[in-house]
Amino acid sequence: MATPCCFPDIFDWIQNLPSITQWKTNSISICICSTSSSQPSLNLFVTKNLQSPSLIFSIATDFSVPISLWSSKEFKINPKSSKLLQEDTISSLLTNFIEDVLKYGPNSAKNNSLLKFLKFDSMSNFKDIFNLAFLTLLFLICIYEAPADLRSGCLNTIKNELAGCQPRAASKLLMKQLGSNLEEQWMRSINLAITNWILELQATHRAITTPSPLFSYALSTFGLWKINLFCPVIAMDIVSSSNPSLDERLLFSLNYHQLEGVIQFNYKVIIQEKWVNLMLNVDNIRCDIIRLVNETLMNERGVGVDEKHFPSRISLQLTPTMQTNILSVSVSKSSENPTREIEMEKTIEGSFDPPNSFLGLKVSAGETTTLSMKPWKFEQSVYGYSAILNWFLHDSMDGREVFSSKPSKMALLNPKAWFKDRYSSAYRPFTRQGGVIFAGDEYGERVWWKFDKTVAGRTMEWEIRGWIWLTYWPNKHRTFYNETRRLEFREIIHLNIA
């Protein structure tokens, strides 16, 4: 077990490195992770090139014979400068960290073209972002490269560091700088590593608390509330499962995915003479289940790319944390009142029975009832001053909620069941890739909060809590296994009432 320690400030250490003319050896190092005084540690080295004025950074163990785990690109320096590294060199080193994090992801070949557009020169909180990128790279290196006797202790140290407030705040700044495409690749690299780490610990029957199994962040700007979230499926809580034992190939396919979600609301503040209205409506709710390994590996070690979880319920709760100034809250979605279509079919059969029968006429009548409904049901409700939005997926055969039910064995054997070939059917309740999108065109009902006039000019805090359920029912693979998982997230958004 790692002993508690304060992780070094790598940015400050690099900034304060002496000029090359003051070096007494060919390299300078700093301990970045030590499990105990009797065990080896991980060190960050900066080494000068004896043939040219340049430097290389590396991470290595301090065994009697050091083992190098990572090396940077070579960076040119000015030997006559009093400062070892200039700002553009440090910016290039940050880009090097980001590149190498992305290389651990499933689509590393697609990342290089976007990285050349990154500009860090005028970035605020550069130091925090630099330290976060290095810490993230070190986390991946420990999972994939570190010797077994170092891995567990160092991962616990890094895990605790990543869970701190400052790295999480820096993560949001870095995601904004990377842009959406690189953000997704960054999170897939991290969550692939977390998935591998969890599976390694599960194989040895050890418990785990991941560094941040769910990564989410929120922003409020230009009339928009937005939440982005990412979570490896294996880190989600299991709500129900048909059987704890299932074949390893199916398990591989189910485990190596992550949930990617985007939640967007449009808001409008309307200041009246004696009160203030806040109007909120759904812009986009998007949930996708994205694989963390390539298709070839999924086919070789799993049961193919078609076996994965699907969203079965989404629940959101929006609450103003300060409620003394609230007058009312209203929703605009009525309780569902579906139309029932009743078809009557009657037949009369006449026949003569033997003389000793009681009645010689047979009558039969049949009645068929059909109910028209969509696979996704949307509901709004109010709890106190909280607005609650729910999306439920229903079984198209019997109308039951999918997240809280299990398919019958007859349904699992039926090749025409709605969940069979669910990503290619014309009647699928998902996108072609297996996710869902709820947009304002169909789910744009509004929620209103009415406040007294004293809130005008103030900044209000809002809590957005959410729960997302993912369910697995077999698609093309023949199995009776099914399960439902759930994650919970919470974000705080600040809104200026003006």
Residue pairs with C-beta under 8 A, 6 or more apart in sequence:
1 35
1 152
1 153
1 156
2 33
2 35
2 36
2 152
2 153
2 154
2 156
2 157
3 34
3 35
3 36
5 33
5 34
5 157
7 32
7 33
7 135
7 157
7 158
7 161
8 30
8 31
8 32
9 127
9 131
10 30
10 32
10 44
10 130
10 131
10 134
11 90
11 126
11 127
11 130
11 131
12 127
13 30
13 44
14 46
14 85
14 90
14 93
15 85
15 90
17 28
17 46
17 84
17 85
18 28
18 84
19 79
19 81
19 82
19 83
19 84
20 48
20 53
20 77
20 79
20 84
21 79
23 48
26 47
26 48
26 50
27 45
27 46
27 47
27 48
28 45
28 46
29 43
29 44
29 45
29 46
30 43
30 44
31 41
31 42
31 43
31 62
32 41
32 42
32 43
32 44
32 59
32 138
33 41
33 42
33 138
33 142
33 150
33 153
33 154
33 157
33 158
34 41
34 42
35 41
35 150
35 153
35 154
35 157
36 153
39 149
39 150
39 153
40 61
40 62
40 63
40 149
40 150
41 61
41 62
41 150
42 59
42 60
42 61
42 62
42 69
42 138
42 142
42 146
42 150
42 154
43 59
43 60
43 61
43 62
44 57
44 58
44 59
45 57
45 58
45 59
45 60
46 55
46 56
46 57
47 55
47 56
47 57
47 58
48 54
48 55
49 55
49 56
49 74
52 76
53 76
53 77
53 78
53 79
54 74
54 75
54 76
54 77
55 74
55 75
55 77
55 84
55 85
56 71
56 72
56 73
56 74
56 75
57 71
57 72
57 75
57 93
58 68
58 69
58 70
58 71
58 72
59 68
59 69
59 70
59 138
59 141
60 66
60 67
60 68
60 69
61 67
61 69
61 146
61 147
61 150
67 147
69 141
69 145
69 146
70 100
70 137
70 141
70 145
72 93
72 96
73 92
73 96
75 85
75 89
75 92
75 93
76 89
77 84
77 85
77 89
78 86
85 93
87 121
88 121
90 130
91 120
91 121
93 130
94 120
94 126
94 129
94 130
94 133
95 115
95 118
95 120
97 130
97 133
97 134
97 136
97 137
98 115
98 118
98 133
98 178
98 182
98 186
99 111
99 112
99 115
100 137
101 133
101 136
101 137
101 140
101 186
101 189
101 190
102 108
102 111
102 115
102 182
102 185
102 186
102 189
103 111
103 189
104 140
104 144
104 189
104 192
104 193
105 111
105 185
105 186
105 188
105 189
105 192
106 188
106 192
106 291
106 292
106 293
106 294
107 185
107 188
107 294
110 185
111 182
111 185
114 179
114 181
114 182
115 182
118 177
118 178
120 126
120 129
120 177
123 129
123 173
123 177
124 173
125 170
125 173
128 166
128 167
128 169
128 170
128 173
129 170
129 173
129 174
129 177
131 167
131 170
132 167
132 170
132 171
132 174
133 174
135 158
135 161
135 162
135 167
136 162
136 190
138 158
139 155
139 158
139 159
139 162
139 190
139 193
139 211
140 189
140 190
140 193
142 150
142 151
142 154
142 155
142 158
143 151
143 155
143 193
143 196
143 197
144 193
144 196
146 154
155 197
158 211
159 209
159 210
159 211
160 211
161 167
162 168
162 211
162 212
163 211
163 212
168 212
171 215
171 217
172 217
174 186
175 183
175 186
175 217
175 228
178 186
183 228
184 260
184 290
187 215
187 230
187 258
187 260
188 258
188 290
188 292
190 215
191 230
191 231
191 232
191 258
191 292
192 232
192 256
192 292
192 293
194 210
194 211
194 213
194 232
194 234
194 235
195 232
195 234
195 235
195 255
195 256
195 258
195 292
197 208
197 210
198 208
198 210
198 232
198 234
198 235
199 234
199 255
201 207
201 208
202 208
210 235
213 231
213 232
213 235
213 236
214 229
214 230
214 231
214 235
214 487
214 488
214 489
215 229
215 230
215 231
216 227
216 228
216 229
216 230
216 489
216 491
217 227
217 228
217 491
218 225
218 226
218 227
218 464
218 491
218 492
218 493
219 225
219 226
219 493
220 226
220 493
220 494
220 495
223 266
223 267
223 268
224 264
224 265
224 266
224 267
224 283
225 263
225 264
225 265
225 266
225 267
225 280
225 462
225 464
225 493
226 262
226 263
226 264
226 265
227 261
227 262
227 263
227 264
227 464
227 466
227 489
227 491
228 261
228 262
229 259
229 260
229 261
229 262
229 263
229 489
230 258
230 259
230 260
230 261
231 258
231 259
231 487
232 257
232 258
232 259
232 292
233 254
233 255
233 257
233 258
233 259
233 289
233 309
233 470
233 485
234 255
235 487
236 259
236 470
236 485
236 486
236 487
237 485
237 486
237 487
238 483
238 484
238 485
239 403
239 469
239 483
239 484
239 485
239 486
240 404
240 406
240 483
240 484
241 482
241 483
241 484
242 406
242 480
242 481
242 482
242 483
243 480
243 481
246 479
246 481
247 479
249 301
249 302
249 303
250 302
250 303
250 307
250 477
250 479
250 481
252 298
252 301
252 302
252 303
253 298
253 302
253 303
253 304
253 305
253 307
253 308
253 477
254 307
254 308
254 309
254 472
256 291
256 292
256 293
256 298
256 302
257 289
257 290
257 291
257 292
257 308
257 309
258 289
258 290
258 292
259 287
259 288
259 289
259 290
259 468
259 470
259 487
260 287
260 288
260 289
260 290
261 285
261 286
261 287
261 288
261 468
262 284
262 285
262 286
263 284
263 285
263 286
263 316
263 464
263 466
264 282
264 283
264 284
264 285
265 280
265 281
265 282
265 283
265 318
266 280
266 281
266 282
266 283
266 440
267 278
267 279
267 280
267 495
268 278
268 279
269 276
269 277
269 278
269 495
269 497
269 498
270 276
270 277
270 278
270 279
271 453
271 456
271 497
271 498
272 453
273 453
274 452
274 453
275 327
275 450
275 451
275 452
275 453
276 450
276 451
276 452
276 453
276 455
276 456
276 497
277 448
277 449
277 450
277 451
278 448
278 449
278 451
278 495
278 497
279 446
279 447
279 448
280 318
280 387
280 446
280 447
280 448
280 449
281 440
281 444
281 445
281 446
281 447
282 389
282 438
282 439
282 440
282 443
282 444
282 445
283 439
283 440
283 444
284 437
284 438
284 439
284 440
285 314
285 316
285 391
285 436
285 437
285 438
285 439
285 443
286 435
286 436
286 437
286 438
287 311
287 314
287 435
287 436
287 468
288 431
288 433
288 434
288 435
289 308
289 309
289 310
289 311
289 434
289 435
289 470
291 298
291 305
291 308
295 305
298 304
298 305
299 305
303 477
304 476
304 477
306 423
306 475
306 476
306 477
307 472
307 474
307 475
307 476
307 477
308 434
308 472
308 475
309 470
309 471
309 472
309 485
310 393
310 422
310 430
310 434
310 470
310 471
310 472
311 393
311 430
311 435
311 436
311 468
311 469
311 470
311 471
312 392
312 393
312 401
312 402
312 403
312 469
312 470
312 471
312 484
313 390
313 391
313 392
313 393
313 401
313 402
313 403
313 467
313 468
313 469
314 390
314 391
314 436
314 438
314 466
314 467
314 468
314 469
315 388
315 389
315 390
315 391
315 466
315 467
315 468
316 388
316 389
316 390
316 464
316 465
316 466
317 383
317 386
317 387
317 388
317 389
317 463
317 464
317 465
317 466
318 386
318 387
318 388
318 389
318 447
318 462
318 463
318 464
319 384
319 385
319 386
319 387
319 462
319 463
319 464
319 465
320 326
320 385
320 449
320 460
320 461
320 462
320 463
321 460
321 461
321 462
321 463
321 492
322 460
322 461
323 384
323 385
325 451
325 452
325 454
325 455
326 385
326 449
326 450
326 451
327 450
327 451
327 452
328 448
328 449
328 450
329 382
329 385
329 386
329 387
329 447
329 448
329 449
329 450
330 447
330 448
330 450
331 380
331 381
331 382
331 387
331 445
331 446
331 447
332 380
332 445
332 446
332 447
332 448
333 378
333 379
333 380
333 445
335 379
336 377
336 379
338 371
338 372
338 373
339 372
340 369
340 370
340 371
341 369
341 370
341 371
341 372
342 367
342 368
342 369
342 370
343 367
343 368
343 369
343 370
344 367
344 368
345 366
345 367
345 368
346 365
346 366
347 364
347 365
347 366
348 363
348 364
349 362
349 363
349 364
350 361
350 362
351 360
351 361
351 362
352 360
353 359
353 360
371 399
373 394
373 399
375 393
375 394
375 396
375 418
375 429
376 391
376 392
376 393
376 394
376 429
376 436
376 438
377 391
377 392
377 394
378 389
378 390
378 391
378 438
378 443
378 445
379 389
379 390
379 392
380 387
380 388
380 389
380 390
380 445
380 447
381 387
381 388
381 390
382 388
385 449
387 447
391 436
391 438
391 443
392 401
392 402
392 403
393 401
393 402
393 403
393 429
393 471
394 400
394 401
394 402
395 401
395 402
395 405
395 407
395 418
396 418
396 427
396 429
397 411
397 417
397 418
402 471
402 473
403 469
403 471
403 484
404 484
406 482
407 417
407 419
407 473
407 482
409 480
411 417
412 473
412 474
412 479
412 480
412 482
414 420
418 425
418 427
418 429
419 473
419 474
419 475
420 474
420 475
420 476
421 475
421 476
422 428
422 429
422 430
422 434
422 475
423 430
423 432
423 433
423 434
423 475
424 432
429 436
430 436
431 437
451 497
455 497
456 497
456 498
457 497
457 498
458 496
458 497
459 494
459 495
459 496
459 497
460 494
460 495
460 496
460 497
461 492
461 493
461 494
461 495
462 492
462 493
462 494
462 495
463 490
463 491
463 492
464 490
464 491
464 492
464 493
465 488
465 489
465 490
466 488
466 489
466 490
467 486
467 487
467 488
468 486
468 487
468 489
469 484
469 485
469 486
470 484
470 485
470 486
471 482
471 483
471 484
471 485
472 481
472 482
472 483
472 484
473 482
474 480
474 481
474 482
